[in-house]
Amino acid sequence: MRSYISLLGFLFTSVTVFAQNSPLQNADDSSHILNEVEITANTNPNKKLIYLPQSIVKLNEVELKRGTGLFLNDAINTNVPGVYMQTRSSSGGQAFNIRGYGNGARGTNGINSNFDNQGSKIYLNGIPVTDPEGITVLDDIDFGSIGNVEIIKGPAGSLYGLAIAGVVNLRTIKPEKNKISIGQDVLVGSYGLARYTTHLQIGTDSSTVLVNYGKQQFDGFMPHTASHKDFVNMFGEFQLSAKQSINAYFGYSNSYDERNGELTIKQFEENDFSGNPNYIKNNAHSEVIGIRAGVGHTYKFSNHFANTTSLFGSSQNTNASSAGGWTDRLPVNYGLRSTLDMKFGLGEKMNLSGVAGIETQIQNSQTIGFAMVVDSQDISGYNIIGAQRSNQSTQTKTTSVFTEWTLTLAYEISLTAGIGMSNMGIELNDRTYSAATNHPNSKRIPTHFENTYDKLVSPHVAINKVFAKKFSVFASYSTGYKAPVSSYFFIPFTGAVNTGLKPEKGVQFEVGTKGSLIQDRLHYQLAAFNAVFSDKMTAVAVANSTNTATLYSYVANGGNQDHKGLEALVS
């Protein structure tokens, strides 16, 4: 087996003009703050990592900017054990594999789902990037503007609904308080890498505002893997009073990534990275143009109750081609997430804190598939769009209600229990017309299908014990679900609808320990887990009569997948 390493050299320069109204912290204070890592995705009133009874990793700007700072997979794959982030091109087709759970299967009608992320839920500034079907496209996310990443490893249905593999929370860079800065950052490197970021950051005692414009391009280190992207990010947080705050986010992106397909074994052994000629002939690529926006409001009713409600929406215009053809897609998403945070003192050393909430999201999408044919006016050039193969309108709705509570006891023992219930409804309308089947005796393919997957209940229980405020041990049990996606249902070759699919269920048990050593200079996490995924969906290929080729494929629920692992992180 051979291994190849591509070295990417780069040069970074930054020009920033800023005004500051408060004195700088000394080095000792800064170090102390960095060592007290706090996590937001939990119900424990103490947000420090050692008080949380599950495997969570948080990456700050130090880890995210250690390389170029443009490709999140660099930071994930070197800092988060048990999580692997892969890409289909230099900065496109990103997907998380969390503890062995990765992408979904290829759809029955040729619309690819294996290029995108499934199983985990991704949020950006509290806005779901994951659509109601459970599919996440990350091509249009500006990872160069991300300043904070939190990863929950394992099923998280008690707080996040249909999250069978885990949750990734992304946050844009947050301006420092009492500082105003205007800057221009330039990063250039080998293989035509270039990133230009113009930014405005305003921080006061009661508000922060970030405005970023980024232009990014990369020629790629293999043929037909170029990428160019334009990003606009605007985020603001405003403390209106001691009881109220609001935040708002707006993002625009224009992303284009070329794909050169997979390598054969022979190509790999001969160090031939020319790619799949069928991909290149079809000018394989992924283009995503879209906007994403959200506004959130937090109101503190008292020391015991506070509500946070966020409204969000997104719209995209996407097209992609591969060896199999061309696909246009126009999804529109909108929804809300509302949580009620509660805290109660039950005695001198006993407290109860919890959250109850709802998240709901609706997507309307139009997906059209085309064959690709030779351009008669340029036979040696790229193929062009040919006859229409499919035209599918989809509406997907998902709603999750959840609650989770943490009881803190004496001797720094805490008990956590939560439960979530999720529903997903899907409606498909096939708008492809066939004159050959439009007569009374034809076996017409069904043009309408709808189904509801409801009462998907996800409990979570955990216990945590902290020793001397330096290290902890924990045990946790969690569950989550993943429902079928729209491309799994229609089977054009047979004229049938795949109606028998069931949601996958994930159950995980883990034990672990976290802490710090050598006067807080060394931090560690150690966890052992067993995750079982039942009714796992998989693609089944049907061969022709001579068993020499695949006629078609369909998706079916298979058996169980049993994942066991041991993870260690030292920093």
matplotlib code that plots the C-alpha trace (Angstrom):
import matplotlib.pyplot as plt

x = [0.0, 1.3, 0.7, 1.0, 1.2, 0.6, 2.3, 0.4, 2.6, 1.0, 1.8, -0.5, -0.6, -3.0, -3.5, -5.9, -6.7, -8.5, -9.5, -9.7, -11.4, -10.3, -6.9, -5.5, -5.6, -2.3, -1.0, -1.8, -5.5, -5.7, -4.2, -6.6, -9.6, -8.4, -8.1, -11.7, -13.4, -17.1, -19.7, -23.2, -25.0, -26.1, -28.4, -25.9, -25.6, -21.8, -20.7, -17.2, -16.2, -15.6, -19.1, -20.7, -21.6, -20.9, -18.1, -18.0, -15.1, -14.8, -12.5, -11.6, -9.7, -6.4, -7.2, -9.2, -6.5, -3.6, -3.3, -4.8, -8.0, -10.0, -10.6, -12.5, -11.5, -7.8, -8.9, -11.4, -9.2, -6.2, -8.1, -11.3, -10.8, -13.6, -14.7, -13.5, -14.4, -14.0, -14.4, -15.1, -13.0, -10.7, -13.5, -16.8, -18.9, -17.9, -19.3, -18.8, -18.2, -18.9, -17.9, -18.3, -21.6, -21.1, -23.1, -26.4, -26.9, -27.3, -30.9, -33.1, -33.6, -30.1, -30.2, -27.1, -27.3, -24.0, -22.2, -23.7, -23.8, -26.4, -27.0, -25.6, -27.2, -25.2, -26.1, -24.6, -25.2, -28.1, -29.6, -30.0, -27.9, -29.3, -32.6, -35.8, -34.9, -31.7, -29.3, -26.6, -24.8, -21.7, -20.3, -21.6, -20.4, -17.5, -15.2, -12.7, -15.2, -15.9, -14.5, -16.0, -17.0, -18.7, -19.1, -21.4, -20.4, -23.3, -27.1, -28.5, -32.3, -33.1, -32.1, -31.7, -34.4, -33.3, -29.6, -28.6, -24.8, -24.2, -24.4, -22.0, -22.5, -20.7, -20.3, -18.8, -16.0, -17.1, -15.7, -13.9, -15.7, -14.8, -12.8, -13.5, -11.4, -11.3, -9.0, -7.9, -6.4, -4.6, -3.5, -1.8, -0.3, 0.7, -1.7, -3.2, -4.6, -5.8, -8.1, -9.0, -11.1, -12.3, -13.8, -15.4, -15.7, -17.4, -17.5, -19.0, -20.2, -23.7, -23.3, -21.0, -21.2, -19.3, -19.3, -17.1, -16.5, -14.4, -13.2, -11.5, -10.0, -7.9, -6.7, -6.5, -3.6, -5.3, -6.9, -10.4, -10.5, -10.6, -12.7, -13.9, -16.2, -17.6, -19.0, -20.8, -21.4, -23.1, -23.8, -24.8, -25.7, -27.4, -28.1, -31.2, -31.6, -30.7, -33.5, -33.5, -31.1, -31.4, -29.1, -29.3, -27.4, -27.3, -25.1, -24.7, -22.6, -21.6, -19.7, -18.4, -16.3, -15.0, -14.9, -12.7, -14.3, -12.7, -9.4, -9.1, -6.6, -4.4, -4.4, -3.5, -0.7, 0.8, 0.5, -2.0, -4.3, -6.1, -9.4, -12.5, -12.7, -16.6, -16.7, -14.4, -16.3, -19.5, -17.7, -18.5, -19.0, -21.2, -22.5, -24.4, -25.8, -27.8, -28.7, -29.3, -30.7, -32.0, -33.0, -33.2, -34.6, -33.8, -36.0, -35.1, -38.4, -36.7, -33.8, -35.7, -37.1, -35.7, -36.9, -34.9, -36.8, -35.1, -36.7, -34.7, -34.8, -32.6, -32.9, -30.5, -30.1, -27.9, -26.8, -24.4, -23.1, -21.3, -20.7, -24.4, -25.8, -26.9, -29.2, -30.8, -32.3, -34.2, -34.8, -36.4, -36.3, -37.9, -38.6, -38.2, -36.5, -37.8, -36.5, -37.5, -34.5, -35.3, -33.2, -34.4, -32.5, -33.6, -31.3, -27.8, -26.1, -28.8, -30.0, -32.3, -31.9, -33.5, -34.7, -37.9, -38.4, -39.5, -37.8, -39.8, -38.7, -40.3, -38.7, -40.2, -37.9, -37.9, -35.3, -34.9, -32.5, -31.0, -28.9, -25.8, -24.9, -22.0, -22.0, -22.3, -20.6, -17.7, -17.2, -13.9, -15.3, -17.5, -20.8, -24.0, -27.4, -29.6, -33.1, -34.9, -34.9, -36.8, -38.8, -39.7, -41.4, -40.9, -42.2, -40.7, -41.7, -40.0, -40.9, -39.1, -40.2, -37.7, -36.9, -33.7, -32.9, -29.8, -29.9, -26.7, -26.1, -23.6, -20.0, -20.2, -22.4, -24.9, -27.7, -29.1, -32.2, -34.0, -36.4, -37.2, -40.0, -39.6, -41.9, -41.1, -43.6, -42.6, -44.7, -43.3, -44.8, -43.3, -43.9, -42.2, -44.6, -44.3, -46.5, -45.6, -47.5, -50.3, -53.0, -55.6, -53.7, -50.3, -48.5, -47.9, -45.4, -47.2, -46.8, -47.7, -46.4, -46.5, -45.6, -45.2, -42.6, -43.9, -43.4, -39.7, -38.8, -35.2, -34.4, -31.1, -29.8, -26.3, -24.4, -21.2, -18.9, -16.2, -13.1, -11.3, -12.5, -9.7, -11.1, -14.4, -15.9, -19.2, -21.6, -24.2, -27.0, -28.5, -30.6, -31.5, -33.2, -32.7, -35.7, -35.5, -34.8, -36.8, -34.5, -35.1, -38.7, -39.4, -37.9, -38.4, -37.1, -39.8, -42.6, -42.8, -42.7, -40.4, -43.0, -41.6, -38.7, -38.3, -36.2, -32.9, -32.4, -29.2, -28.5, -25.2, -23.7, -20.4, -18.2, -15.3, -13.2, -12.0, -9.6, -6.4, -3.0, 0.3, -1.2, -3.8, -1.1, -2.3, -5.9, -7.3, -10.5, -10.9, -14.1, -15.2, -18.4, -20.7, -23.2, -25.7, -27.6, -30.6, -32.6, -29.6, -30.6, -28.4, -28.5, -29.3, -28.1, -30.3, -28.3, -29.5, -30.4, -26.8, -25.4, -23.1, -24.4, -26.6, -30.1, -31.2, -30.8, -33.1, -32.8, -33.8, -33.5, -30.7, -29.5, -27.6, -24.3, -22.4, -19.7, -17.3, -14.5, -12.0, -11.0, -8.3, -7.6, -4.6, -3.9]
y = [0.0, 3.4, 6.7, 10.1, 13.4, 16.7, 19.7, 22.9, 25.9, 29.3, 32.9, 34.9, 38.7, 40.8, 44.6, 45.7, 49.1, 49.1, 51.2, 49.8, 51.3, 48.9, 47.7, 44.4, 41.3, 40.1, 36.8, 34.9, 35.9, 34.9, 31.5, 30.9, 31.7, 29.3, 26.5, 26.8, 25.5, 26.0, 24.2, 25.6, 22.4, 21.1, 21.6, 21.6, 25.1, 24.6, 24.7, 23.5, 20.4, 18.1, 18.6, 17.3, 13.5, 12.8, 13.1, 16.7, 18.5, 22.2, 23.9, 27.6, 29.8, 28.4, 25.0, 26.2, 28.6, 26.3, 25.5, 27.7, 28.1, 27.6, 23.9, 22.6, 19.0, 20.0, 21.0, 18.2, 15.4, 16.5, 17.5, 15.4, 11.6, 9.5, 12.0, 12.1, 14.8, 13.9, 15.9, 14.9, 17.8, 20.4, 22.2, 20.6, 17.6, 17.7, 15.1, 14.1, 10.5, 10.4, 7.2, 5.2, 6.6, 8.4, 9.2, 7.7, 5.3, 6.4, 7.0, 4.7, 7.2, 8.3, 11.5, 11.3, 11.4, 9.8, 13.1, 14.9, 14.6, 12.4, 11.2, 14.3, 17.7, 20.8, 24.3, 27.7, 30.4, 28.4, 28.0, 24.4, 23.8, 20.3, 20.2, 18.5, 15.3, 15.1, 16.0, 18.6, 20.4, 22.3, 23.6, 27.1, 27.4, 29.9, 27.9, 30.8, 32.9, 30.2, 30.9, 28.1, 24.5, 22.2, 18.5, 16.1, 12.5, 10.0, 10.1, 13.4, 13.0, 14.4, 17.9, 18.0, 15.7, 13.4, 13.3, 9.7, 10.2, 13.5, 17.3, 19.9, 23.5, 26.1, 29.8, 32.7, 34.7, 36.9, 40.4, 41.4, 43.8, 47.5, 47.2, 48.3, 46.9, 47.1, 44.7, 43.1, 39.6, 37.9, 34.3, 32.8, 29.4, 26.7, 25.2, 28.6, 28.9, 32.5, 33.9, 37.6, 38.6, 42.1, 42.4, 44.9, 44.0, 46.2, 45.4, 47.4, 46.5, 45.7, 44.6, 43.0, 43.2, 41.2, 41.9, 39.7, 39.4, 36.6, 35.6, 32.2, 30.2, 27.1, 25.4, 22.0, 19.5, 17.2, 17.9, 19.2, 20.0, 23.8, 25.8, 29.3, 30.8, 34.2, 34.7, 37.4, 37.0, 39.5, 38.7, 40.9, 40.4, 43.2, 43.3, 45.5, 45.4, 43.2, 40.9, 41.0, 40.3, 39.7, 38.3, 38.2, 36.5, 36.8, 34.9, 34.8, 32.4, 31.6, 28.3, 26.3, 23.1, 20.8, 17.1, 14.6, 11.4, 8.4, 6.8, 3.1, 0.9, 0.9, 4.7, 4.9, 2.4, 4.3, 7.6, 8.7, 11.4, 12.2, 11.0, 9.4, 10.4, 10.1, 12.7, 15.1, 14.6, 15.6, 18.6, 17.1, 19.9, 21.2, 24.8, 26.3, 29.8, 30.6, 32.8, 31.9, 34.1, 34.0, 36.1, 35.1, 36.7, 35.9, 37.1, 36.4, 36.4, 35.8, 34.0, 30.8, 31.1, 32.3, 31.8, 31.9, 31.8, 31.8, 32.1, 31.0, 30.4, 29.6, 29.4, 27.8, 27.4, 24.4, 22.3, 19.4, 17.0, 13.7, 10.6, 9.8, 13.1, 16.6, 17.6, 21.0, 21.6, 24.5, 24.0, 26.6, 26.0, 27.9, 27.1, 28.0, 26.7, 27.8, 26.7, 27.5, 27.3, 26.7, 26.7, 25.9, 25.7, 22.7, 23.2, 24.3, 21.8, 20.7, 22.3, 21.4, 22.9, 22.0, 22.9, 22.2, 23.2, 22.6, 22.8, 22.6, 23.0, 22.8, 22.4, 22.8, 21.5, 21.0, 18.5, 17.9, 15.3, 15.2, 12.9, 14.4, 14.0, 14.8, 18.4, 18.0, 21.4, 20.5, 16.8, 16.9, 19.3, 18.8, 17.0, 19.1, 18.7, 16.2, 14.8, 15.2, 12.1, 13.1, 16.0, 15.6, 18.1, 17.4, 18.8, 17.7, 18.6, 17.7, 18.6, 17.7, 18.4, 17.8, 18.2, 17.5, 18.0, 17.9, 17.4, 18.5, 16.9, 17.2, 15.9, 17.2, 14.5, 15.2, 13.2, 14.0, 12.7, 13.8, 12.7, 13.9, 12.9, 13.6, 13.4, 13.6, 13.9, 13.6, 14.2, 13.4, 14.3, 12.9, 15.4, 13.5, 12.9, 9.7, 9.4, 5.7, 5.0, 7.5, 5.0, 2.9, -0.4, 0.9, 0.1, 3.7, 4.7, 6.2, 10.0, 10.7, 9.3, 10.5, 9.1, 10.1, 8.8, 9.7, 9.1, 8.6, 8.7, 9.3, 9.0, 10.1, 9.3, 10.1, 10.4, 12.5, 12.8, 15.4, 14.9, 17.9, 20.1, 18.5, 15.4, 13.6, 10.2, 9.7, 7.1, 7.9, 6.2, 8.0, 7.3, 8.9, 8.3, 8.8, 8.7, 7.8, 10.7, 11.5, 9.9, 6.4, 6.0, 6.1, 3.2, 4.2, 0.9, -1.2, 1.3, 0.8, 2.9, 1.7, 2.0, -0.3, 1.7, 2.2, 4.8, 3.8, 3.8, 4.4, 3.4, 4.3, 3.6, 5.2, 5.6, 8.1, 10.4, 14.0, 16.2, 18.2, 17.4, 19.1, 22.3, 22.5, 22.4, 19.0, 18.3, 14.9, 13.1, 9.3, 7.5, 3.9, 3.5, 0.9, 2.3, 0.0, 1.1, -1.0, -1.2, 0.3, 1.5, 0.2, 0.1, -3.2, -3.8, -5.9, -7.6, -8.5, -12.0, -12.9, -11.3, -9.1, -5.6, -3.8, -3.1, -0.9, -0.5, 0.2, 1.0, -1.5, -1.8, -4.3, -5.6, -4.0, -2.2, -2.6, 0.0, -0.2, 2.2, 3.7, 7.4, 9.5, 13.2, 14.9, 18.6]
z = [0.0, -0.9, 0.9, -0.7, 1.0, -0.8, 0.8, 0.6, 1.2, 1.9, 2.8, 5.0, 5.5, 7.3, 7.7, 10.5, 11.9, 15.2, 18.1, 21.7, 24.7, 27.4, 28.6, 27.3, 29.5, 30.8, 29.5, 32.7, 32.5, 28.9, 29.6, 32.5, 30.2, 27.5, 30.0, 31.2, 28.0, 28.2, 26.1, 25.3, 24.1, 27.5, 30.5, 33.3, 34.8, 35.0, 31.4, 31.9, 30.0, 33.0, 34.2, 31.0, 30.9, 27.2, 24.6, 23.4, 21.7, 21.2, 18.7, 19.1, 16.7, 17.8, 16.4, 13.5, 12.2, 12.8, 9.0, 6.4, 8.3, 5.1, 5.2, 8.3, 7.6, 8.5, 12.0, 12.5, 11.4, 13.6, 16.7, 17.1, 17.7, 16.4, 13.8, 10.3, 7.8, 4.2, 1.0, -2.6, -3.9, -2.4, -0.7, -1.9, -0.9, 2.7, 5.1, 8.7, 9.8, 13.5, 15.2, 12.0, 10.9, 7.6, 4.4, 3.2, 0.3, -3.3, -4.2, -6.4, -9.1, -9.7, -7.7, -5.5, -1.7, -1.1, -2.0, 1.0, 4.7, 6.4, 10.0, 11.8, 12.3, 11.5, 12.8, 11.9, 14.5, 15.7, 12.2, 10.9, 7.9, 7.7, 5.8, 7.0, 5.2, 7.2, 4.3, 4.8, 2.0, 3.3, 0.0, 0.7, 4.3, 4.7, 7.0, 6.9, 9.0, 11.6, 15.1, 17.2, 16.6, 19.0, 18.2, 20.1, 19.4, 19.3, 19.1, 20.3, 19.9, 23.3, 22.3, 18.5, 17.0, 14.1, 14.9, 14.9, 14.6, 16.4, 16.2, 14.9, 16.1, 14.0, 15.2, 13.2, 14.6, 17.5, 17.8, 21.0, 23.3, 23.2, 20.0, 16.5, 13.7, 9.9, 8.1, 4.9, 5.1, 2.2, 2.0, -1.0, -1.5, -3.9, -6.5, -7.0, -3.5, -2.8, -0.1, 0.3, 3.3, 4.0, 7.5, 9.9, 13.5, 16.1, 19.8, 22.6, 26.1, 24.8, 21.2, 18.6, 14.8, 12.3, 8.5, 6.3, 2.6, 1.4, -2.0, -2.3, -5.2, -5.6, -8.8, -7.1, -7.0, -9.5, -12.9, -12.9, -9.2, -9.2, -6.8, -6.5, -3.8, -2.8, 0.7, 2.6, 6.3, 8.7, 12.3, 15.2, 18.9, 20.8, 24.6, 24.7, 28.5, 31.5, 30.4, 26.6, 23.8, 20.1, 17.4, 13.7, 10.9, 7.1, 4.7, 1.0, -1.0, -4.5, -4.6, -7.6, -7.2, -9.9, -9.4, -11.2, -9.9, -8.3, -9.1, -10.2, -8.4, -11.5, -11.5, -7.9, -8.2, -11.2, -9.4, -12.1, -10.7, -13.9, -12.5, -14.0, -17.7, -17.6, -14.8, -16.7, -20.0, -18.2, -16.6, -13.2, -10.6, -7.8, -7.9, -5.0, -4.9, -1.8, 1.1, 4.7, 7.5, 11.0, 13.9, 17.6, 20.7, 24.3, 27.2, 30.8, 32.8, 36.1, 37.7, 37.0, 33.5, 30.2, 26.6, 23.4, 20.1, 16.6, 13.2, 10.2, 6.5, 3.5, -0.3, -2.8, -6.5, -7.1, -10.0, -10.1, -12.7, -12.5, -14.6, -14.3, -15.5, -14.5, -11.6, -10.9, -7.4, -5.9, -2.2, 0.1, 3.9, 6.8, 10.4, 14.1, 17.3, 20.7, 24.1, 27.7, 30.1, 33.7, 36.9, 40.5, 43.8, 45.8, 48.8, 49.8, 47.5, 45.2, 42.0, 39.1, 35.6, 32.4, 29.0, 27.1, 23.5, 20.0, 16.6, 13.4, 9.8, 6.3, 2.9, -0.5, -3.3, -7.0, -8.4, -12.1, -13.6, -17.1, -19.2, -20.7, -24.4, -26.8, -28.0, -31.8, -32.4, -30.1, -30.0, -28.1, -25.5, -22.5, -22.9, -22.7, -21.0, -22.9, -22.4, -19.1, -17.0, -13.9, -12.4, -8.7, -6.4, -2.7, 0.5, 3.8, 7.3, 10.5, 14.1, 17.3, 20.9, 23.6, 27.2, 29.2, 32.9, 35.1, 38.8, 40.6, 44.0, 46.7, 46.1, 42.6, 41.3, 38.6, 37.0, 33.5, 31.9, 28.8, 26.1, 22.6, 20.2, 16.5, 13.5, 9.8, 6.9, 3.3, 0.1, -3.3, -6.7, -9.8, -12.6, -15.4, -18.3, -20.5, -23.6, -23.8, -20.6, -21.0, -22.1, -20.2, -20.2, -19.2, -16.0, -15.0, -12.4, -9.4, -9.5, -5.9, -2.6, 1.0, 4.3, 7.9, 10.3, 13.8, 17.5, 17.1, 20.8, 21.9, 25.6, 27.2, 30.7, 32.1, 35.4, 36.1, 39.0, 39.4, 41.6, 43.1, 40.3, 38.2, 36.5, 36.1, 35.2, 33.4, 31.9, 29.3, 27.3, 24.3, 21.2, 17.9, 14.5, 10.8, 8.4, 4.7, 2.2, -0.9, -3.4, -1.8, -2.9, -6.6, -8.7, -12.4, -13.8, -12.2, -12.0, -8.2, -5.1, -2.3, 0.5, 3.1, 4.4, 8.2, 10.0, 11.3, 15.1, 16.9, 20.5, 22.2, 25.6, 26.6, 29.6, 29.9, 31.9, 31.3, 33.2, 33.5, 34.8, 35.5, 36.9, 34.1, 31.4, 30.0, 29.2, 28.3, 27.3, 27.3, 26.2, 25.3, 23.4, 21.9, 19.2, 17.5, 14.4, 13.6, 10.4, 8.6, 5.1, 2.3, -1.5, -3.2, -6.8, -9.1, -11.9, -15.4, -16.5, -17.4, -14.2, -16.2, -15.4, -12.9, -14.1, -11.3, -7.5, -4.6, -0.9, 1.8, 5.5, 6.2, 9.5, 12.4, 12.5, 15.8, 16.4, 19.3, 19.9, 22.3, 21.9, 23.5, 23.2, 24.8, 24.4]

ax = plt.figure().add_subplot(projection="3d")
ax.plot(x, y, z, "-o")
ax.set_aspect("equal")
plt.show()
